[in-house]
């Protein structure tokens, strides 16, 4: 049986203004200009430039009264363009820096490069189509991981081309001669062997090829004594072959193979050390000059004072008011973004003051999002949005804000040490170990404990993995 009940509920919802602020807050400086341009394209009431209030606007009481009485809007709020006080704006003095475009490095894709090389081969139509299918099957790191039978099926179903695995392999071998060396391999040993084929064929190269062909499992596990015994070679000969192999490229496709644009990092903040006094500046790109369109304000003034009974005129007034509202909200959101960025960065500087003075990683204090959120009186999610996508330029380099956040490790002195500091010490220990007998996690744990860091073996393993350092067995060298 269906019933109709009335219920009174109390719930919280984000206003459109809050949603707009959240979206603006989390984008980095490099994207802010594009976002502003997009807003100006859809809202003609928003303009670039600093508003200079005139006597006509500031003293027109009748205009302001009509505006606020009918529509609950204060014109002064639209026209007020006060800057955030108490902070320098990098580039306030003018100059050409603000007009420069964001630097973009243009590159061709890996696929484009391979297709160009395919065009230089003397292939018939069938072979060329097979080549295109193979190139399209290459992963971002340069490997073909689909088996040839599946590729033959793809050609049959998608292009109605009947072919055999042998025909596909013939074209594959041609593609494997392309640059970069090792491209289109089906596994790591084949990738490394393809690179060795292009090197001078001396004793070291031939031994390296035999290692990859016959003892790859032992090589990957660093069982060098077994390899030495199998090939009956000296330790010096084996070392030369191993050194040759480890210098090869295991990912010929490269990390950026599928990228067509490379965006350089643009810092959101500039921090200068003036004789021990830290001075924070906001990148000028974060503080654009925006204003309400004078023509739209005049238009609203004219419409608002006219006859309200005309339906079309009333619709026009509503449209203009909506555009003015949207422009005001956007300008307010930009200002709120600036204020939040500065408050967050100022709190981080206060917390990590010693690091910003010296640039010494060991001076970093344990700091979590909650610490900064409590310092500035904002929600943790707000701090997280700032920290995840912003960077600061210091005299020691450009750092993402999330670099300064780390958990704490208890020490014998009763204080907390930053996990980043512990990782730094851990890396120093591993860098200084005897590579013939690398230290196990248990031994590293003991060494750290001896230095006063109360850390467990599983935490050592976690930090080691975060530093991309392999286990002791894989760090062994001849």
PyMOL commands that set and color helices and strands:
alter all, ss='L'
color gray80, all
select helices_A, chain A and resi 16-26+29-42+55-58+61-71+75-79+97-99+110-119+125-136+148-159+165-175+188-196+203-214+216-220+224-231+235-246+284-286+294-304+311-351+353-358+361-363+369-376+380-387+401-404+419-431+435-437+441-450+457-466+472-475
alter helices_A, ss='H'
color red, helices_A
select strands_A, chain A and resi 46-48+88-89+104-106+261-263+269-274+277-282+290-292+391-394+397-400+408-410+416-418
alter strands_A, ss='S'
color yellow, strands_A
deselect
rebuild
show_as cartoon
